Amino acid sequence: MSKALEFIDFWVENSIHPAEEFQAPGASQDDAELTSRLVAAAKEQGISETDLQREIGDIRGYIRDKLSAANKAERARPGRSVK
């Protein structure tokens, strides 16, 4: 596994979270903001935006897909009602 992909997996696991129930303040659902954070964090680790794109393609689209999957999984949990 490449350094970039390893970093992406770690970052997503720790930074992409479903919307909180009842619209309480919580995890960001703004894909542009999260994309910017990922690129900045990767840069701090010596990983360029080009390296990220090489691994996942469109970074913002990738983040959007991960957010959607996290929200869908949360809605599917028994007793949860994320909007």
N, CA, C and O atoms as a Maestro MAE file, in Angstrom:
{
 s_m_m2io_version
 :::
 2.0.0
}

f_m_ct {
 s_m_title
 :::
 protein
 m_atom[332] {
  # First column is atom index #
  i_m_mmod_type
  r_m_x_coord
  r_m_y_coord
  r_m_z_coord
  i_m_residue_number
  s_m_chain_name
  s_m_pdb_residue_name
  s_m_pdb_atom_name
  i_m_atomic_number
  :::
  1 25 0.861 -1.183 0.000 1 A "MET " " N  " 7
  2 3 0.000 0.000 0.000 1 A "MET " " CA " 6
  3 2 0.902 1.239 0.000 1 A "MET " " C  " 6
  4 15 1.887 1.305 0.735 1 A "MET " " O  " 8
  5 25 0.552 2.204 -0.825 2 A "SER " " N  " 7
  6 3 1.364 3.419 -0.907 2 A "SER " " CA " 6
  7 2 1.177 4.277 0.349 2 A "SER " " C  " 6
  8 15 0.192 4.150 1.076 2 A "SER " " O  " 8
  9 25 2.144 5.142 0.571 3 A "LYS " " N  " 7
  10 3 2.074 6.065 1.707 3 A "LYS " " CA " 6
  11 2 0.820 6.944 1.596 3 A "LYS " " C  " 6
  12 15 0.140 7.194 2.591 3 A "LYS " " O  " 8
  13 25 0.525 7.406 0.383 4 A "ALA " " N  " 7
  14 3 -0.635 8.277 0.175 4 A "ALA " " CA " 6
  15 2 -1.933 7.535 0.502 4 A "ALA " " C  " 6
  16 15 -2.798 8.076 1.191 4 A "ALA " " O  " 8
  17 25 -2.073 6.301 0.012 5 A "LEU " " N  " 7
  18 3 -3.299 5.550 0.255 5 A "LEU " " CA " 6
  19 2 -3.436 5.197 1.732 5 A "LEU " " C  " 6
  20 15 -4.538 5.231 2.281 5 A "LEU " " O  " 8
  21 25 -2.345 4.864 2.361 6 A "GLU " " N  " 7
  22 3 -2.366 4.579 3.797 6 A "GLU " " CA " 6
  23 2 -2.840 5.816 4.573 6 A "GLU " " C  " 6
  24 15 -3.648 5.710 5.496 6 A "GLU " " O  " 8
  25 25 -2.322 6.987 4.183 7 A "PHE " " N  " 7
  26 3 -2.722 8.232 4.834 7 A "PHE " " CA " 6
  27 2 -4.202 8.521 4.595 7 A "PHE " " C  " 6
  28 15 -4.920 8.891 5.524 7 A "PHE " " O  " 8
  29 25 -4.656 8.356 3.367 8 A "ILE " " N  " 7
  30 3 -6.064 8.608 3.030 8 A "ILE " " CA " 6
  31 2 -6.970 7.737 3.884 8 A "ILE " " C  " 6
  32 15 -7.938 8.224 4.467 8 A "ILE " " O  " 8
  33 25 -6.659 6.457 3.958 9 A "ASP " " N  " 7
  34 3 -7.476 5.533 4.757 9 A "ASP " " CA " 6
  35 2 -7.530 5.967 6.221 9 A "ASP " " C  " 6
  36 15 -8.598 5.972 6.833 9 A "ASP " " O  " 8
  37 25 -6.377 6.329 6.775 10 A "PHE " " N  " 7
  38 3 -6.312 6.784 8.163 10 A "PHE " " CA " 6
  39 2 -7.133 8.055 8.348 10 A "PHE " " C  " 6
  40 15 -7.922 8.156 9.288 10 A "PHE " " O  " 8
  41 25 -6.951 9.019 7.457 11 A "TRP " " N  " 7
  42 3 -7.634 10.303 7.569 11 A "TRP " " CA " 6
  43 2 -9.151 10.118 7.474 11 A "TRP " " C  " 6
  44 15 -9.895 10.686 8.273 11 A "TRP " " O  " 8
  45 25 -9.605 9.333 6.510 12 A "VAL " " N  " 7
  46 3 -11.046 9.106 6.336 12 A "VAL " " CA " 6
  47 2 -11.626 8.471 7.593 12 A "VAL " " C  " 6
  48 15 -12.679 8.888 8.076 12 A "VAL " " O  " 8
  49 25 -10.941 7.464 8.119 13 A "GLU " " N  " 7
  50 3 -11.420 6.768 9.318 13 A "GLU " " CA " 6
  51 2 -11.586 7.736 10.495 13 A "GLU " " C  " 6
  52 15 -12.493 7.574 11.311 13 A "GLU " " O  " 8
  53 25 -10.721 8.726 10.579 14 A "ASN " " N  " 7
  54 3 -10.728 9.640 11.712 14 A "ASN " " CA " 6
  55 2 -11.427 10.975 11.450 14 A "ASN " " C  " 6
  56 15 -11.626 11.757 12.379 14 A "ASN " " O  " 8
  57 25 -11.796 11.241 10.210 15 A "SER " " N  " 7
  58 3 -12.331 12.564 9.882 15 A "SER " " CA " 6
  59 2 -13.696 12.575 9.212 15 A "SER " " C  " 6
  60 15 -14.355 13.615 9.188 15 A "SER " " O  " 8
  61 25 -14.136 11.453 8.671 16 A "ILE " " N  " 7
  62 3 -15.427 11.397 7.994 16 A "ILE " " CA " 6
  63 2 -16.426 10.726 8.931 16 A "ILE " " C  " 6
  64 15 -16.291 9.549 9.266 16 A "ILE " " O  " 8
  65 25 -17.419 11.489 9.344 17 A "HIS " " N  " 7
  66 3 -18.409 10.996 10.295 17 A "HIS " " CA " 6
  67 2 -19.806 11.359 9.805 17 A "HIS " " C  " 6
  68 15 -19.981 12.359 9.109 17 A "HIS " " O  " 8
  69 25 -20.791 10.559 10.163 18 A "PRO " " N  " 7
  70 3 -22.163 10.867 9.734 18 A "PRO " " CA " 6
  71 2 -22.686 12.127 10.418 18 A "PRO " " C  " 6
  72 15 -22.187 12.555 11.459 18 A "PRO " " O  " 8
  73 25 -23.698 12.696 9.796 19 A "ALA " " N  " 7
  74 3 -24.386 13.834 10.415 19 A "ALA " " CA " 6
  75 2 -24.990 13.360 11.725 19 A "ALA " " C  " 6
  76 15 -25.429 12.216 11.842 19 A "ALA " " O  " 8
  77 25 -25.008 14.236 12.692 20 A "GLU " " N  " 7
  78 3 -25.568 13.842 13.979 20 A "GLU " " CA " 6
  79 2 -27.083 13.931 13.957 20 A "GLU " " C  " 6
  80 15 -27.672 14.740 13.239 20 A "GLU " " O  " 8
  81 25 -27.683 13.092 14.749 21 A "GLU " " N  " 7
  82 3 -29.135 13.035 14.859 21 A "GLU " " CA " 6
  83 2 -29.681 14.383 15.339 21 A "GLU " " C  " 6
  84 15 -29.036 15.092 16.111 21 A "GLU " " O  " 8
  85 25 -30.864 14.712 14.874 22 A "PHE " " N  " 7
  86 3 -31.572 15.927 15.278 22 A "PHE " " CA " 6
  87 2 -30.803 17.206 14.938 22 A "PHE " " C  " 6
  88 15 -30.973 18.237 15.589 22 A "PHE " " O  " 8
  89 25 -29.969 17.126 13.924 23 A "GLN " " N  " 7
  90 3 -29.203 18.271 13.414 23 A "GLN " " CA " 6
  91 2 -28.374 18.956 14.484 23 A "GLN " " C  " 6
  92 15 -28.158 20.166 14.428 23 A "GLN " " O  " 8
  93 25 -27.918 18.198 15.446 24 A "ALA " " N  " 7
  94 3 -27.034 18.752 16.471 24 A "ALA " " CA " 6
  95 2 -25.694 19.093 15.830 24 A "ALA " " C  " 6
  96 15 -25.290 18.452 14.860 24 A "ALA " " O  " 8
  97 25 -25.001 20.099 16.367 25 A "PRO " " N  " 7
  98 3 -23.696 20.422 15.808 25 A "PRO " " CA " 6
  99 2 -22.775 19.224 15.950 25 A "PRO " " C  " 6
  100 15 -22.801 18.528 16.966 25 A "PRO " " O  " 8
  101 25 -21.973 18.987 14.945 26 A "GLY " " N  " 7
  102 3 -21.066 17.842 15.016 26 A "GLY " " CA " 6
  103 2 -20.152 17.806 13.824 26 A "GLY " " C  " 6
  104 15 -19.613 18.831 13.406 26 A "GLY " " O  " 8
  105 25 -19.980 16.639 13.283 27 A "ALA " " N  " 7
  106 3 -19.048 16.420 12.181 27 A "ALA " " CA " 6
  107 2 -19.446 17.261 10.964 27 A "ALA " " C  " 6
  108 15 -20.627 17.402 10.645 27 A "ALA " " O  " 8
  109 25 -18.451 17.803 10.308 28 A "SER " " N  " 7
  110 3 -18.703 18.591 9.108 28 A "SER " " CA " 6
  111 2 -19.263 17.718 7.997 28 A "SER " " C  " 6
  112 15 -18.820 16.587 7.795 28 A "SER " " O  " 8
  113 25 -20.232 18.250 7.289 29 A "GLN " " N  " 7
  114 3 -20.798 17.573 6.129 29 A "GLN " " CA " 6
  115 2 -20.476 18.371 4.863 29 A "GLN " " C  " 6
  116 15 -21.057 18.124 3.806 29 A "GLN " " O  " 8
  117 25 -19.563 19.312 4.970 30 A "ASP " " N  " 7
  118 3 -19.183 20.152 3.846 30 A "ASP " " CA " 6
  119 2 -18.016 19.497 3.110 30 A "ASP " " C  " 6
  120 15 -16.890 19.488 3.606 30 A "ASP " " O  " 8
  121 25 -18.292 18.947 1.917 31 A "ASP " " N  " 7
  122 3 -17.245 18.217 1.205 31 A "ASP " " CA " 6
  123 2 -16.076 19.111 0.782 31 A "ASP " " C  " 6
  124 15 -14.938 18.646 0.720 31 A "ASP " " O  " 8
  125 25 -16.340 20.376 0.493 32 A "ALA " " N  " 7
  126 3 -15.258 21.286 0.129 32 A "ALA " " CA " 6
  127 2 -14.321 21.516 1.322 32 A "ALA " " C  " 6
  128 15 -13.099 21.500 1.175 32 A "ALA " " O  " 8
  129 25 -14.907 21.727 2.492 33 A "GLU " " N  " 7
  130 3 -14.116 21.931 3.708 33 A "GLU " " CA " 6
  131 2 -13.288 20.690 4.029 33 A "GLU " " C  " 6
  132 15 -12.102 20.789 4.343 33 A "GLU " " O  " 8
  133 25 -13.918 19.531 3.949 34 A "LEU " " N  " 7
  134 3 -13.207 18.288 4.249 34 A "LEU " " CA " 6
  135 2 -12.109 18.005 3.226 34 A "LEU " " C  " 6
  136 15 -11.043 17.501 3.578 34 A "LEU " " O  " 8
  137 25 -12.367 18.326 1.975 35 A "THR " " N  " 7
  138 3 -11.342 18.152 0.934 35 A "THR " " CA " 6
  139 2 -10.136 19.023 1.245 35 A "THR " " C  " 6
  140 15 -8.994 18.572 1.153 35 A "THR " " O  " 8
  141 25 -10.390 20.262 1.611 36 A "SER " " N  " 7
  142 3 -9.313 21.186 1.962 36 A "SER " " CA " 6
  143 2 -8.512 20.669 3.156 36 A "SER " " C  " 6
  144 15 -7.284 20.751 3.174 36 A "SER " " O  " 8
  145 25 -9.216 20.141 4.143 37 A "ARG " " N  " 7
  146 3 -8.542 19.592 5.325 37 A "ARG " " CA " 6
  147 2 -7.661 18.393 4.968 37 A "ARG " " C  " 6
  148 15 -6.533 18.270 5.446 37 A "ARG " " O  " 8
  149 25 -8.201 17.508 4.116 38 A "LEU " " N  " 7
  150 3 -7.429 16.330 3.712 38 A "LEU " " CA " 6
  151 2 -6.163 16.749 2.969 38 A "LEU " " C  " 6
  152 15 -5.077 16.252 3.265 38 A "LEU " " O  " 8
  153 25 -6.295 17.646 2.021 39 A "VAL " " N  " 7
  154 3 -5.139 18.099 1.245 39 A "VAL " " CA " 6
  155 2 -4.104 18.753 2.157 39 A "VAL " " C  " 6
  156 15 -2.907 18.498 2.018 39 A "VAL " " O  " 8
  157 25 -4.551 19.586 3.081 40 A "ALA " " N  " 7
  158 3 -3.623 20.262 4.007 40 A "ALA " " CA " 6
  159 2 -2.930 19.257 4.928 40 A "ALA " " C  " 6
  160 15 -1.722 19.348 5.147 40 A "ALA " " O  " 8
  161 25 -3.682 18.308 5.461 41 A "ALA " " N  " 7
  162 3 -3.094 17.303 6.353 41 A "ALA " " CA " 6
  163 2 -2.099 16.429 5.602 41 A "ALA " " C  " 6
  164 15 -1.043 16.087 6.132 41 A "ALA " " O  " 8
  165 25 -2.433 16.071 4.378 42 A "ALA " " N  " 7
  166 3 -1.524 15.255 3.566 42 A "ALA " " CA " 6
  167 2 -0.229 16.021 3.302 42 A "ALA " " C  " 6
  168 15 0.863 15.459 3.387 42 A "ALA " " O  " 8
  169 25 -0.359 17.299 2.982 43 A "LYS " " N  " 7
  170 3 0.819 18.128 2.707 43 A "LYS " " CA " 6
  171 2 1.754 18.145 3.920 43 A "LYS " " C  " 6
  172 15 2.974 18.092 3.767 43 A "LYS " " O  " 8
  173 25 1.181 18.220 5.120 44 A "GLU " " N  " 7
  174 3 1.988 18.202 6.340 44 A "GLU " " CA " 6
  175 2 2.769 16.894 6.484 44 A "GLU " " C  " 6
  176 15 3.796 16.845 7.161 44 A "GLU " " O  " 8
  177 25 2.272 15.839 5.842 45 A "GLN " " N  " 7
  178 3 2.928 14.533 5.898 45 A "GLN " " CA " 6
  179 2 3.815 14.282 4.675 45 A "GLN " " C  " 6
  180 15 4.325 13.179 4.481 45 A "GLN " " O  " 8
  181 25 3.989 15.324 3.854 46 A "GLY " " N  " 7
  182 3 4.833 15.198 2.675 46 A "GLY " " CA " 6
  183 2 4.154 14.507 1.502 46 A "GLY " " C  " 6
  184 15 4.820 13.967 0.618 46 A "GLY " " O  " 8
  185 25 2.829 14.527 1.500 47 A "ILE " " N  " 7
  186 3 2.048 13.892 0.436 47 A "ILE " " CA " 6
  187 2 1.371 15.002 -0.365 47 A "ILE " " C  " 6
  188 15 0.617 15.804 0.186 47 A "ILE " " O  " 8
  189 25 1.644 15.040 -1.647 48 A "SER " " N  " 7
  190 3 1.105 16.115 -2.484 48 A "SER " " CA " 6
  191 2 -0.336 15.832 -2.910 48 A "SER " " C  " 6
  192 15 -0.813 14.700 -2.837 48 A "SER " " O  " 8
  193 25 -1.007 16.879 -3.351 49 A "GLU " " N  " 7
  194 3 -2.366 16.728 -3.872 49 A "GLU " " CA " 6
  195 2 -2.354 15.799 -5.082 49 A "GLU " " C  " 6
  196 15 -3.287 15.021 -5.279 49 A "GLU " " O  " 8
  197 25 -1.308 15.876 -5.887 50 A "THR " " N  " 7
  198 3 -1.164 14.993 -7.043 50 A "THR " " CA " 6
  199 2 -1.079 13.537 -6.607 50 A "THR " " C  " 6
  200 15 -1.655 12.660 -7.251 50 A "THR " " O  " 8
  201 25 -0.363 13.278 -5.514 51 A "ASP " " N  " 7
  202 3 -0.282 11.911 -4.975 51 A "ASP " " CA " 6
  203 2 -1.669 11.417 -4.560 51 A "ASP " " C  " 6
  204 15 -2.030 10.269 -4.820 51 A "ASP " " O  " 8
  205 25 -2.438 12.291 -3.916 52 A "LEU " " N  " 7
  206 3 -3.789 11.931 -3.502 52 A "LEU " " CA " 6
  207 2 -4.648 11.593 -4.724 52 A "LEU " " C  " 6
  208 15 -5.344 10.578 -4.754 52 A "LEU " " O  " 8
  209 25 -4.580 12.463 -5.718 53 A "GLN " " N  " 7
  210 3 -5.378 12.264 -6.930 53 A "GLN " " CA " 6
  211 2 -4.976 10.975 -7.647 53 A "GLN " " C  " 6
  212 15 -5.828 10.285 -8.208 53 A "GLN " " O  " 8
  213 25 -3.714 10.658 -7.631 54 A "ARG " " N  " 7
  214 3 -3.231 9.435 -8.264 54 A "ARG " " CA " 6
  215 2 -3.881 8.205 -7.607 54 A "ARG " " C  " 6
  216 15 -4.155 7.209 -8.276 54 A "ARG " " O  " 8
  217 25 -4.119 8.288 -6.314 55 A "GLU " " N  " 7
  218 3 -4.692 7.155 -5.584 55 A "GLU " " CA " 6
  219 2 -6.211 7.085 -5.651 55 A "GLU " " C  " 6
  220 15 -6.774 5.996 -5.759 55 A "GLU " " O  " 8
  221 25 -6.884 8.237 -5.589 56 A "ILE " " N  " 7
  222 3 -8.351 8.217 -5.469 56 A "ILE " " CA " 6
  223 2 -9.086 8.991 -6.551 56 A "ILE " " C  " 6
  224 15 -10.317 9.013 -6.560 56 A "ILE " " O  " 8
  225 25 -8.365 9.622 -7.457 57 A "GLY " " N  " 7
  226 3 -9.027 10.404 -8.501 57 A "GLY " " CA " 6
  227 2 -9.503 11.743 -7.958 57 A "GLY " " C  " 6
  228 15 -8.750 12.459 -7.297 57 A "GLY " " O  " 8
  229 25 -10.748 12.074 -8.239 58 A "ASP " " N  " 7
  230 3 -11.339 13.338 -7.800 58 A "ASP " " CA " 6
  231 2 -11.485 13.337 -6.277 58 A "ASP " " C  " 6
  232 15 -12.306 12.605 -5.724 58 A "ASP " " O  " 8
  233 25 -10.690 14.155 -5.616 59 A "ILE " " N  " 7
  234 3 -10.655 14.150 -4.150 59 A "ILE " " CA " 6
  235 2 -12.012 14.551 -3.566 59 A "ILE " " C  " 6
  236 15 -12.520 13.888 -2.661 59 A "ILE " " O  " 8
  237 25 -12.589 15.618 -4.074 60 A "ARG " " N  " 7
  238 3 -13.868 16.088 -3.538 60 A "ARG " " CA " 6
  239 2 -14.973 15.051 -3.760 60 A "ARG " " C  " 6
  240 15 -15.806 14.834 -2.879 60 A "ARG " " O  " 8
  241 25 -14.982 14.422 -4.912 61 A "GLY " " N  " 7
  242 3 -15.957 13.371 -5.191 61 A "GLY " " CA " 6
  243 2 -15.766 12.180 -4.265 61 A "GLY " " C  " 6
  244 15 -16.739 11.578 -3.809 61 A "GLY " " O  " 8
  245 25 -14.525 11.843 -3.991 62 A "TYR " " N  " 7
  246 3 -14.209 10.741 -3.078 62 A "TYR " " CA " 6
  247 2 -14.736 11.054 -1.676 62 A "TYR " " C  " 6
  248 15 -15.350 10.204 -1.031 62 A "TYR " " O  " 8
  249 25 -14.490 12.285 -1.212 63 A "ILE " " N  " 7
  250 3 -14.970 12.712 0.106 63 A "ILE " " CA " 6
  251 2 -16.498 12.673 0.140 63 A "ILE " " C  " 6
  252 15 -17.091 12.193 1.106 63 A "ILE " " O  " 8
  253 25 -17.124 13.178 -0.910 64 A "ARG " " N  " 7
  254 3 -18.585 13.196 -0.993 64 A "ARG " " CA " 6
  255 2 -19.136 11.766 -0.895 64 A "ARG " " C  " 6
  256 15 -20.117 11.524 -0.193 64 A "ARG " " O  " 8
  257 25 -18.504 10.827 -1.598 65 A "ASP " " N  " 7
  258 3 -18.934 9.426 -1.548 65 A "ASP " " CA " 6
  259 2 -18.768 8.841 -0.150 65 A "ASP " " C  " 6
  260 15 -19.630 8.097 0.317 65 A "ASP " " O  " 8
  261 25 -17.660 9.174 0.523 66 A "LYS " " N  " 7
  262 3 -17.420 8.659 1.876 66 A "LYS " " CA " 6
  263 2 -18.443 9.230 2.859 66 A "LYS " " C  " 6
  264 15 -18.925 8.514 3.736 66 A "LYS " " O  " 8
  265 25 -18.778 10.521 2.717 67 A "LEU " " N  " 7
  266 3 -19.808 11.129 3.561 67 A "LEU " " CA " 6
  267 2 -21.157 10.449 3.346 67 A "LEU " " C  " 6
  268 15 -21.866 10.131 4.302 67 A "LEU " " O  " 8
  269 25 -21.495 10.233 2.095 68 A "SER " " N  " 7
  270 3 -22.764 9.595 1.760 68 A "SER " " CA " 6
  271 2 -22.830 8.195 2.366 68 A "SER " " C  " 6
  272 15 -23.854 7.809 2.930 68 A "SER " " O  " 8
  273 25 -21.747 7.439 2.252 69 A "ALA " " N  " 7
  274 3 -21.711 6.079 2.801 69 A "ALA " " CA " 6
  275 2 -21.833 6.106 4.328 69 A "ALA " " C  " 6
  276 15 -22.537 5.279 4.907 69 A "ALA " " O  " 8
  277 25 -21.151 7.051 4.979 70 A "ALA " " N  " 7
  278 3 -21.226 7.154 6.445 70 A "ALA " " CA " 6
  279 2 -22.640 7.505 6.890 70 A "ALA " " C  " 6
  280 15 -23.144 6.942 7.862 70 A "ALA " " O  " 8
  281 25 -23.277 8.428 6.190 71 A "ASN " " N  " 7
  282 3 -24.642 8.824 6.537 71 A "ASN " " CA " 6
  283 2 -25.635 7.693 6.272 71 A "ASN " " C  " 6
  284 15 -26.556 7.474 7.059 71 A "ASN " " O  " 8
  285 25 -25.449 6.984 5.177 72 A "LYS " " N  " 7
  286 3 -26.330 5.863 4.852 72 A "LYS " " CA " 6
  287 2 -26.203 4.763 5.912 72 A "LYS " " C  " 6
  288 15 -27.208 4.212 6.361 72 A "LYS " " O  " 8
  289 25 -24.985 4.450 6.303 73 A "ALA " " N  " 7
  290 3 -24.763 3.422 7.324 73 A "ALA " " CA " 6
  291 2 -25.384 3.837 8.655 73 A "ALA " " C  " 6
  292 15 -25.935 3.005 9.376 73 A "ALA " " O  " 8
  293 25 -25.293 5.126 8.979 74 A "GLU " " N  " 7
  294 3 -25.874 5.622 10.231 74 A "GLU " " CA " 6
  295 2 -27.400 5.513 10.201 74 A "GLU " " C  " 6
  296 15 -28.017 5.114 11.189 74 A "GLU " " O  " 8
  297 25 -27.999 5.869 9.072 75 A "ARG " " N  " 7
  298 3 -29.463 5.779 8.948 75 A "ARG " " CA " 6
  299 2 -29.934 4.338 9.050 75 A "ARG " " C  " 6
  300 15 -31.045 4.081 9.514 75 A "ARG " " O  " 8
  301 25 -29.113 3.406 8.626 76 A "ALA " " N  " 7
  302 3 -29.480 1.994 8.641 76 A "ALA " " CA " 6
  303 2 -29.389 1.372 10.029 76 A "ALA " " C  " 6
  304 15 -29.935 0.294 10.263 76 A "ALA " " O  " 8
  305 25 -28.703 2.042 10.949 77 A "ARG " " N  " 7
  306 3 -28.583 1.505 12.312 77 A "ARG " " CA " 6
  307 2 -29.938 1.538 12.992 77 A "ARG " " C  " 6
  308 15 -30.654 2.534 12.892 77 A "ARG " " O  " 8
  309 25 -30.302 0.466 13.683 78 A "PRO " " N  " 7
  310 3 -31.588 0.444 14.391 78 A "PRO " " CA " 6
  311 2 -31.699 1.596 15.386 78 A "PRO " " C  " 6
  312 15 -30.759 1.881 16.128 78 A "PRO " " O  " 8
  313 25 -32.845 2.247 15.394 79 A "GLY " " N  " 7
  314 3 -33.104 3.315 16.354 79 A "GLY " " CA " 6
  315 2 -32.529 4.659 15.962 79 A "GLY " " C  " 6
  316 15 -32.626 5.609 16.739 79 A "GLY " " O  " 8
  317 25 -31.932 4.776 14.781 80 A "ARG " " N  " 7
  318 3 -31.323 6.042 14.349 80 A "ARG " " CA " 6
  319 2 -32.186 6.686 13.283 80 A "ARG " " C  " 6
  320 15 -32.839 5.998 12.498 80 A "ARG " " O  " 8
  321 25 -32.187 8.012 13.260 81 A "SER " " N  " 7
  322 3 -32.957 8.713 12.228 81 A "SER " " CA " 6
  323 2 -32.218 9.959 11.768 81 A "SER " " C  " 6
  324 15 -32.659 11.080 12.026 81 A "SER " " O  " 8
  325 25 -31.098 9.765 11.091 82 A "VAL " " N  " 7
  326 3 -30.316 10.878 10.552 82 A "VAL " " CA " 6
  327 2 -31.017 11.396 9.316 82 A "VAL " " C  " 6
  328 15 -31.485 10.618 8.484 82 A "VAL " " O  " 8
  329 25 -31.089 12.693 9.198 83 A "LYS " " N  " 7
  330 3 -31.752 13.310 8.052 83 A "LYS " " CA " 6
  331 2 -30.802 13.529 6.924 83 A "LYS " " C  " 6
  332 15 -31.195 14.042 5.876 83 A "LYS " " O  " 8
  :::
 }
 m_bond[331] {
  # First column is bond index #
  i_m_from
  i_m_to
  i_m_order
  :::
  1 1 2 1
  2 2 3 1
  3 3 4 2
  4 3 5 1
  5 5 6 1
  6 6 7 1
  7 7 8 2
  8 7 9 1
  9 9 10 1
  10 10 11 1
  11 11 12 2
  12 11 13 1
  13 13 14 1
  14 14 15 1
  15 15 16 2
  16 15 17 1
  17 17 18 1
  18 18 19 1
  19 19 20 2
  20 19 21 1
  21 21 22 1
  22 22 23 1
  23 23 24 2
  24 23 25 1
  25 25 26 1
  26 26 27 1
  27 27 28 2
  28 27 29 1
  29 29 30 1
  30 30 31 1
  31 31 32 2
  32 31 33 1
  33 33 34 1
  34 34 35 1
  35 35 36 2
  36 35 37 1
  37 37 38 1
  38 38 39 1
  39 39 40 2
  40 39 41 1
  41 41 42 1
  42 42 43 1
  43 43 44 2
  44 43 45 1
  45 45 46 1
  46 46 47 1
  47 47 48 2
  48 47 49 1
  49 49 50 1
  50 50 51 1
  51 51 52 2
  52 51 53 1
  53 53 54 1
  54 54 55 1
  55 55 56 2
  56 55 57 1
  57 57 58 1
  58 58 59 1
  59 59 60 2
  60 59 61 1
  61 61 62 1
  62 62 63 1
  63 63 64 2
  64 63 65 1
  65 65 66 1
  66 66 67 1
  67 67 68 2
  68 67 69 1
  69 69 70 1
  70 70 71 1
  71 71 72 2
  72 71 73 1
  73 73 74 1
  74 74 75 1
  75 75 76 2
  76 75 77 1
  77 77 78 1
  78 78 79 1
  79 79 80 2
  80 79 81 1
  81 81 82 1
  82 82 83 1
  83 83 84 2
  84 83 85 1
  85 85 86 1
  86 86 87 1
  87 87 88 2
  88 87 89 1
  89 89 90 1
  90 90 91 1
  91 91 92 2
  92 91 93 1
  93 93 94 1
  94 94 95 1
  95 95 96 2
  96 95 97 1
  97 97 98 1
  98 98 99 1
  99 99 100 2
  100 99 101 1
  101 101 102 1
  102 102 103 1
  103 103 104 2
  104 103 105 1
  105 105 106 1
  106 106 107 1
  107 107 108 2
  108 107 109 1
  109 109 110 1
  110 110 111 1
  111 111 112 2
  112 111 113 1
  113 113 114 1
  114 114 115 1
  115 115 116 2
  116 115 117 1
  117 117 118 1
  118 118 119 1
  119 119 120 2
  120 119 121 1
  121 121 122 1
  122 122 123 1
  123 123 124 2
  124 123 125 1
  125 125 126 1
  126 126 127 1
  127 127 128 2
  128 127 129 1
  129 129 130 1
  130 130 131 1
  131 131 132 2
  132 131 133 1
  133 133 134 1
  134 134 135 1
  135 135 136 2
  136 135 137 1
  137 137 138 1
  138 138 139 1
  139 139 140 2
  140 139 141 1
  141 141 142 1
  142 142 143 1
  143 143 144 2
  144 143 145 1
  145 145 146 1
  146 146 147 1
  147 147 148 2
  148 147 149 1
  149 149 150 1
  150 150 151 1
  151 151 152 2
  152 151 153 1
  153 153 154 1
  154 154 155 1
  155 155 156 2
  156 155 157 1
  157 157 158 1
  158 158 159 1
  159 159 160 2
  160 159 161 1
  161 161 162 1
  162 162 163 1
  163 163 164 2
  164 163 165 1
  165 165 166 1
  166 166 167 1
  167 167 168 2
  168 167 169 1
  169 169 170 1
  170 170 171 1
  171 171 172 2
  172 171 173 1
  173 173 174 1
  174 174 175 1
  175 175 176 2
  176 175 177 1
  177 177 178 1
  178 178 179 1
  179 179 180 2
  180 179 181 1
  181 181 182 1
  182 182 183 1
  183 183 184 2
  184 183 185 1
  185 185 186 1
  186 186 187 1
  187 187 188 2
  188 187 189 1
  189 189 190 1
  190 190 191 1
  191 191 192 2
  192 191 193 1
  193 193 194 1
  194 194 195 1
  195 195 196 2
  196 195 197 1
  197 197 198 1
  198 198 199 1
  199 199 200 2
  200 199 201 1
  201 201 202 1
  202 202 203 1
  203 203 204 2
  204 203 205 1
  205 205 206 1
  206 206 207 1
  207 207 208 2
  208 207 209 1
  209 209 210 1
  210 210 211 1
  211 211 212 2
  212 211 213 1
  213 213 214 1
  214 214 215 1
  215 215 216 2
  216 215 217 1
  217 217 218 1
  218 218 219 1
  219 219 220 2
  220 219 221 1
  221 221 222 1
  222 222 223 1
  223 223 224 2
  224 223 225 1
  225 225 226 1
  226 226 227 1
  227 227 228 2
  228 227 229 1
  229 229 230 1
  230 230 231 1
  231 231 232 2
  232 231 233 1
  233 233 234 1
  234 234 235 1
  235 235 236 2
  236 235 237 1
  237 237 238 1
  238 238 239 1
  239 239 240 2
  240 239 241 1
  241 241 242 1
  242 242 243 1
  243 243 244 2
  244 243 245 1
  245 245 246 1
  246 246 247 1
  247 247 248 2
  248 247 249 1
  249 249 250 1
  250 250 251 1
  251 251 252 2
  252 251 253 1
  253 253 254 1
  254 254 255 1
  255 255 256 2
  256 255 257 1
  257 257 258 1
  258 258 259 1
  259 259 260 2
  260 259 261 1
  261 261 262 1
  262 262 263 1
  263 263 264 2
  264 263 265 1
  265 265 266 1
  266 266 267 1
  267 267 268 2
  268 267 269 1
  269 269 270 1
  270 270 271 1
  271 271 272 2
  272 271 273 1
  273 273 274 1
  274 274 275 1
  275 275 276 2
  276 275 277 1
  277 277 278 1
  278 278 279 1
  279 279 280 2
  280 279 281 1
  281 281 282 1
  282 282 283 1
  283 283 284 2
  284 283 285 1
  285 285 286 1
  286 286 287 1
  287 287 288 2
  288 287 289 1
  289 289 290 1
  290 290 291 1
  291 291 292 2
  292 291 293 1
  293 293 294 1
  294 294 295 1
  295 295 296 2
  296 295 297 1
  297 297 298 1
  298 298 299 1
  299 299 300 2
  300 299 301 1
  301 301 302 1
  302 302 303 1
  303 303 304 2
  304 303 305 1
  305 305 306 1
  306 306 307 1
  307 307 308 2
  308 307 309 1
  309 309 310 1
  310 310 311 1
  311 311 312 2
  312 311 313 1
  313 313 314 1
  314 314 315 1
  315 315 316 2
  316 315 317 1
  317 317 318 1
  318 318 319 1
  319 319 320 2
  320 319 321 1
  321 321 322 1
  322 322 323 1
  323 323 324 2
  324 323 325 1
  325 325 326 1
  326 326 327 1
  327 327 328 2
  328 327 329 1
  329 329 330 1
  330 330 331 1
  331 331 332 2
  :::
 }
}
